[in-house]
Amino acid sequence: MTTRPPAEIGMSLDEVDTPALIIDLDAFERNLARLPERIAGSKVRLRPHAKTHKCPVIALQQIARGAVGVCVQKVGEAEAMVHGGVPDVLVTNEIVGRPKLRRLMALAPIARVGVCTDDKSQIDALEAAAGEAGVTMPVYVEVNMGGNRCGVEPGEPALNLARHAADQPHLSFAGLQAYHGSAQHLRGWEERRAAIAQAADKAGHTRELIEKNGLPCPVVTGAGTGSFEFETASGVYTELQCGSYIFMDADYGRNLDRDGALTKAFEPSLFVWATVMSRPAQERAIVDAGLKALAFDSGPPLVWDEPAAIYERASDEHGRLAVSTATNRLHIGDKIRLVPGHCDPTVNLYDWYVGIRRNRVEALWPITARGAVY
């Protein structure tokens, strides 16, 4: 059940109930514009990952700024995007099981929908489902770029899968999925550059092998917010799948630029809005945003509004802040912004974005694919 929004259009930020997921619309729009500006003049296209925001309203804004479509991870996310008006969706994941495949094929008459594979049995199941639905589905062979998650090995194994997909009457081989996820959070610029250089070499070799064997391989898709500059410059990648760039989070903020300073490629625009609910000691403040309001897989959030406070511990409904000085503004009833450690799973905890500009609520956007895990 979708909950009621924690705000109304026109109310002040202070009136927004908590915990709430708020977007600084000015910072968000600067991030939206910055990535297309960074890749302008190159041959790569942007296909942002909608698993970050789970919101067709945002996806359509990305497309309006030049994106060719979006990526998703789950069929439920694809359904939310397509039914929200997004015309081109790539499921950057392997989809297994007849119920999911039937739902996936039902989207094909409405939008261009592609899917990934790393095994012959998946291709056979996709062919059966596409044949039953009377559609043709673009298929991308996922290649292991070094993350050792999904993905067939580069070279001959990928070629064999591409051939098998191309041989199916209801499938078309569309290219390679070549995402190196574990490279995104290597802190050093040179570390990330080296990791993507290896990935680009694998992807480029595989594409050349496929094309030498008579199969067109028009797309090599991958890249993320932490590495996009390297894939853009590689001459191999044709699409970028950056997702978190629109919001940024505390973990991406720890990456370093070429000069060794913390990255300034994008700026935080997504915050959890929280209330100080208790102040039992001078050195301790308690907020109403705990484990059910924030994802902690990448560490605790940053306290954005009060430099004297550090978010040090969470329980289900409470967050404990360590306060280092007496000169702070944290009183019972005060509200603060928290930068999530990891934006994607934090977004999945909420039904609404509250868009803020000049401390007023300007927009309420439903997180349509919230909870779309199958």
Secondary structure, 3 states (H helix, E strand, C coil): CCCCCCCCCCCEHHHCCCCEEEEEHHHHHHHHHHHHHHHCCCCCEECCECCCCCCHHHHHHHHHCCCCCEEECCHHHHHHHHHCCCCEEEEEEECCCHHHHHHHHHHCCCCEEEEEECCHHHHHHHHHHHHHHCCCEEEEEEECCCCCCCCECCCHHHHHHHHHHHCCCCEEEEEEECCCHHHCCCCCHHHHHHHHHHHHHHHHHHHHHHHHCCCCCCEEEECCCCCHHHHHHHCCCCEECCCHHHCCCCCHHHCECCCCCECCCCCCCEEEEEEEEEEEECCEEEECCCCCCCCCCCCCCEECCCCCEEEEEECCCCEEEEECCCCCCCCCCCEEEEECCCHHHHHCCCCEEEEEECCEEEEEEECCCCCCCC
